Amino acid sequence: MRVTRLLIAVAAVGTAASLILTAAPAQAHAPEPRPAPSPEVLSTAVAAPFNLEVSGRRVLVADGGLNLVGSVKRDGSLAPVVASAPGTSGVAAAHGRIAYTTTVGGPPTGPITASGLTIVGPGGRTASADTLAYETAKNPDAGVHYGVTNPSACVRDAFEGIGLPVDYTGAIDSHAYSVAAYGHDWIVADAGANALLRVSRSGRISTVAVLPAQPATITAQAAAAFGLPDCVVGVTYAFESVPTDVEVGPDGQLYVTTLPGGPEDASLGARGSVYRVDPRSGLTKLVATGLLGATNLALSRGRIYVTEFFAGRVSVIRNGKVGEFLDLPGAVSIEAGPGGSLYAGTGLAGPPSVVRIDTAKGWRH
């Protein structure tokens, strides 16, 4: 099952696959002895704040519901920075430039027909990068195997019977979702290509890394519940990885949240992860897993904060351990601000908002 349109896919996760697959046990969340801080609401004028960017005194919002990039004003309204940008989902700012991602089309209405990054420079000069065209020409995960390795005829029939592809490699698909400034270039987390892409100031694209496939194993209990044959018990199905956010760490490494492909909710367990990627070699290392809908991350004071959309919270990762930080229903985006503050966006599962969180006024980890 290929899932590329974040949170459009969320609405469609109740598939037959969710009844027959289970993931490896999730990491336990550590107990949190101290109360969480109280978020300060800055704006309720948003609809789908998929990504935020804190740039100087401005809080920028990439709002896929309003199809714009906006700046949060003191009265809570949004001042449009980029208007009429259908499918907006990511935003970053650096060196007097703003970069934002857009994607047109996709489930449930049809295939994605356009996706890419637009860079707005001084004087309004723009450059664009067509990630769908790049994916069509290069297909970075073409060599990655998904599904079941060497399936028997029985296993093949079982999976095909519920509409899952059985044995395949990366297909053509692009959903430029998030973006981060990297020097004078930009790093795009492409949730369709399953890859991180580097985009130059002029719009030239290259591949940084492909995120690893995400395996899940069928249990005897699940197979019996669905009436599937014994031949599927113990079979591992490799789902596609879905990178949802990317940030550049103080160590120069890239930190990436991923959804695990296929059903993203709790039906397969908490399978979301955070990876560290070397931007020079493309080597990828798992930082932490056991996250329930890892849609965004922020780096602040040696900690990694992650929005867990399906858990309705922000969690914190320290030394590879995941701990609950703040209950925040509908949490979909998060960004680090000055002085250890955090900014988060909520929506699609409750009232949409942009909030500020002072981590010094309450500490749970």
C-alpha positions in Angstrom: 0.0 0.0 0.0 1.6 3.2 -1.1 0.8 6.2 1.2 2.0 9.6 0.1 -0.6 12.3 1.0 0.0 12.8 4.6 -3.3 13.0 6.6 -5.3 12.4 3.5 -4.0 8.9 3.9 -4.8 9.2 7.6 -8.5 9.2 6.7 -8.1 6.0 4.7 -6.1 3.8 7.0 -9.0 1.5 8.0 -8.1 -1.1 5.3 -8.1 -4.8 5.4 -4.4 -4.7 6.0 -4.9 -3.2 9.4 -6.7 -6.4 10.5 -3.9 -8.8 9.6 -0.5 -7.1 10.3 1.4 -6.3 13.5 4.6 -4.4 14.0 7.6 -5.0 16.3 6.9 -3.9 19.9 7.2 -0.1 20.4 9.6 1.4 22.8 7.9 2.2 26.1 7.4 5.8 26.9 9.2 6.8 30.1 7.1 8.0 33.1 7.0 11.7 33.4 7.0 13.0 37.0 6.5 16.7 36.4 3.6 18.6 34.9 3.8 19.7 31.3 3.9 23.4 30.3 0.7 25.1 29.2 0.6 26.1 25.5 -0.1 29.8 24.7 -2.5 30.1 21.7 -1.1 32.5 19.1 -3.6 32.0 16.3 -6.8 30.1 15.5 -6.9 31.5 12.0 -5.2 28.4 10.5 -6.8 25.3 8.9 -4.1 22.7 8.3 -0.7 24.0 9.6 1.4 21.2 8.2 4.7 23.0 8.9 6.0 26.0 10.8 9.2 28.1 10.5 10.4 30.6 13.1 12.4 33.3 11.3 13.5 36.1 13.5 10.3 37.5 15.0 8.1 35.9 12.5 6.3 32.6 12.8 5.6 31.3 9.3 2.9 28.7 8.6 2.6 26.4 5.6 -1.2 25.9 5.6 -2.5 23.2 3.3 -6.1 24.0 4.1 -5.8 27.6 3.2 -3.3 27.0 0.4 -0.9 29.7 1.5 2.2 30.5 3.5 1.2 33.0 6.2 2.9 35.0 9.0 1.2 35.0 12.4 0.3 38.5 13.5 0.0 39.8 17.0 -3.8 39.8 16.8 -3.8 36.1 15.7 -4.6 36.7 12.1 -2.5 35.5 9.2 -0.7 37.9 6.9 -0.3 36.1 3.5 3.4 35.8 2.5 2.6 33.5 -0.4 -1.0 33.3 -1.6 -2.7 30.9 -4.0 -0.3 28.0 -3.5 -2.4 24.8 -3.7 -1.2 21.9 -1.7 1.2 23.9 0.5 2.8 21.8 3.2 6.4 22.9 4.0 8.2 26.2 4.6 11.7 27.3 5.5 13.6 30.6 5.5 17.2 31.5 5.3 19.5 34.2 3.8 16.7 36.4 2.8 14.8 33.6 1.0 11.7 31.6 1.6 11.2 28.1 0.3 7.9 26.3 0.3 6.6 23.0 -1.0 3.4 22.3 -2.9 1.7 19.2 -4.2 -1.3 19.0 -6.5 -3.6 15.9 -6.8 -3.3 12.6 -5.0 -5.7 10.3 -3.1 -8.5 10.0 -2.9 -9.3 12.0 -6.1 -6.5 10.7 -8.3 -2.8 10.6 -8.9 -0.4 13.4 -7.9 0.0 15.7 -11.0 2.5 18.2 -9.7 4.9 18.5 -6.8 7.9 20.6 -6.0 9.7 23.4 -4.2 9.5 27.1 -4.9 12.2 29.5 -3.7 11.4 33.2 -3.4 14.4 35.5 -3.2 15.1 39.2 -2.9 13.0 41.3 -5.1 10.5 38.5 -5.5 12.7 36.6 -7.8 11.7 32.9 -7.8 13.3 29.6 -8.7 11.5 26.3 -8.8 12.4 22.6 -8.5 10.0 20.0 -10.0 10.4 17.0 -7.7 7.8 15.0 -9.7 9.9 15.4 -12.9 13.0 14.4 -10.9 11.3 11.4 -9.5 10.1 10.4 -13.0 13.7 10.6 -14.3 15.7 9.2 -11.4 13.3 7.3 -9.0 15.7 7.2 -6.1 14.1 4.1 -4.4 13.8 2.1 -7.6 16.2 -0.5 -6.2 14.4 -0.8 -2.8 12.3 -4.0 -2.4 8.9 -3.6 -0.8 6.3 -6.2 0.0 7.3 -9.9 0.6 10.6 -11.4 -0.5 10.1 -14.6 -2.5 6.4 -15.1 -1.7 4.9 -18.5 -2.2 1.9 -18.9 -4.4 -0.2 -19.2 -1.3 1.2 -15.9 0.2 0.8 -14.1 -3.1 -2.8 -15.2 -3.4 -3.6 -14.1 0.2 -2.2 -10.6 -0.2 -3.6 -10.1 -3.7 -7.0 -11.1 -2.3 -7.0 -8.1 0.0 -5.5 -5.7 -2.6 -1.9 -5.4 -1.3 1.0 -5.4 -3.8 3.0 -8.5 -3.0 6.5 -8.0 -4.4 7.6 -4.7 -5.9 10.2 -2.0 -6.0 9.9 1.8 -5.7 7.4 3.3 -8.1 7.2 6.8 -9.5 5.7 9.1 -6.9 6.5 12.5 -5.5 5.1 14.4 -2.6 7.4 17.2 -1.6 6.3 17.6 2.0 8.8 19.4 4.2 11.8 21.5 3.7 14.8 22.8 5.7 17.6 25.2 4.9 21.0 23.6 4.5 23.6 26.2 3.9 22.6 28.0 0.8 20.7 24.9 -0.4 17.5 23.3 0.8 16.7 19.7 1.9 13.3 18.4 0.9 11.6 15.5 2.7 9.7 13.8 -0.2 7.0 11.6 1.3 6.2 10.1 -2.1 9.8 9.4 -3.3 10.7 8.0 0.2 13.8 10.1 0.0 15.6 13.3 1.0 16.4 15.6 -1.9 18.9 18.5 -2.0 17.8 21.5 -4.0 20.2 24.3 -5.0 19.3 28.0 -4.9 18.7 27.7 -8.7 16.4 24.7 -8.4 18.8 21.9 -9.2 17.9 18.6 -7.5 20.0 15.7 -6.3 19.4 12.8 -4.0 20.7 12.8 -0.4 19.4 9.6 0.9 16.6 7.0 0.6 14.8 6.1 3.8 14.8 2.4 4.6 11.7 0.1 4.1 9.5 -0.5 7.2 8.8 -4.1 8.0 5.8 -5.6 9.8 5.1 -9.2 10.6 1.9 -11.2 10.4 0.9 -13.0 13.6 -1.0 -16.3 13.9 -3.7 -14.5 15.8 -4.2 -11.9 13.2 -4.1 -14.4 10.3 -6.7 -16.5 12.1 -9.0 -13.5 12.8 -9.0 -12.6 9.1 -9.4 -16.2 7.9 -6.1 -16.2 6.0 -4.2 -19.4 5.4 -1.4 -20.5 7.7 1.2 -19.8 5.0 1.1 -16.1 5.8 2.0 -16.6 9.5 5.4 -15.2 10.2 5.7 -13.5 6.8 7.3 -10.0 6.9 5.8 -7.3 4.8 8.1 -4.4 4.0 6.1 -1.2 3.8 7.5 2.0 2.2 9.0 4.7 4.4 7.3 8.1 4.4 9.6 11.0 5.5 7.5 13.8 6.9 10.0 16.3 8.3 13.7 17.2 8.2 15.8 19.4 10.3 19.5 20.2 10.4 21.1 19.5 13.7 24.0 21.4 15.4 26.2 18.5 14.4 25.5 19.1 10.7 23.4 15.9 10.4 19.9 15.7 9.2 17.1 14.5 11.5 14.0 13.0 9.9 10.6 11.8 11.1 9.0 9.0 9.2 5.6 7.4 9.0 5.9 3.6 8.4 3.8 3.3 5.2 0.5 1.5 5.0 -1.9 2.1 7.9 -0.3 4.9 10.0 -2.6 4.7 13.0 -2.4 2.3 16.0 -3.8 -0.6 14.1 -0.2 -1.8 13.3 1.3 -0.5 16.5 3.4 2.6 17.1 5.9 2.3 14.1 6.9 5.9 13.5 10.6 6.7 13.8 13.3 9.3 13.8 16.4 8.8 11.7 19.7 10.7 11.6 21.1 11.0 8.1 24.6 12.0 7.0 24.1 14.6 4.2 27.4 13.8 2.6 27.3 10.0 2.5 23.6 9.4 2.8 24.1 6.9 5.6 21.0 6.5 7.7 20.8 5.5 11.4 17.8 4.9 13.6 17.6 7.4 16.5 14.3 6.2 18.1 11.1 4.4 17.2 7.8 3.6 18.8 6.1 6.8 17.7 2.4 6.9 16.8 2.2 9.1 13.8 5.5 11.0 13.7 4.6 14.0 11.5 7.2 16.6 12.5 10.2 17.3 14.7 12.1 20.2 16.3 15.6 20.2 17.7 16.1 22.3 20.9 18.8 22.2 23.6 20.0 18.7 22.9 16.5 17.2 22.7 14.3 16.1 19.8 10.6 17.0 20.1 8.2 15.0 17.9 4.5 15.5 17.1 2.7 12.1 17.4 -0.5 12.9 15.5 -2.4 9.7 16.4 -1.4 9.9 20.1 -2.4 13.6 20.2 0.8 14.7 21.9 4.3 16.0 21.6 7.0 13.6 22.8 10.6 14.2 23.6 13.6 12.0 22.6 16.7 12.1 24.8 19.5 9.6 24.4 17.3 7.4 22.2 14.5 7.2 24.7 11.0 8.5 24.0 9.1 10.3 26.7 5.8 12.1 26.8 6.2 15.8 26.9 2.8 17.5 26.3 -0.7 16.3 25.4 -1.7 18.3 22.4 -4.6 16.9 20.4 -4.2 17.2 16.7 -0.5 18.0 16.9 0.8 18.0 13.4 3.8 20.4 13.3 6.5 21.7 15.6 9.4 24.1 15.4 12.1 25.4 17.8 12.1 29.0 18.7 14.4 31.3 20.7 15.2 30.7 24.3 14.2 27.0 24.2 10.6 27.9 23.2 8.6 25.6 20.9 5.9 26.5 18.4 3.4 23.9 17.4 0.5 23.6 14.9 -2.7 21.6 15.5 -5.6 20.7 13.3 -7.5 17.9 11.4 -8.3 16.2 14.7 -9.6 19.2 16.8 -9.6 23.0 16.7 -6.7 24.2 14.4 -4.2 26.5 16.1 -0.7 27.7 16.4 0.6 27.7 19.9 3.8 28.6 21.8 5.3 26.4 24.4 7.7 27.7 27.0 9.8 24.6 28.0 11.1 26.4 31.1 7.6 26.5 32.6 7.2 22.8 33.2 9.5 19.9 32.5 8.4 16.4 32.0 11.6 14.6 31.0 
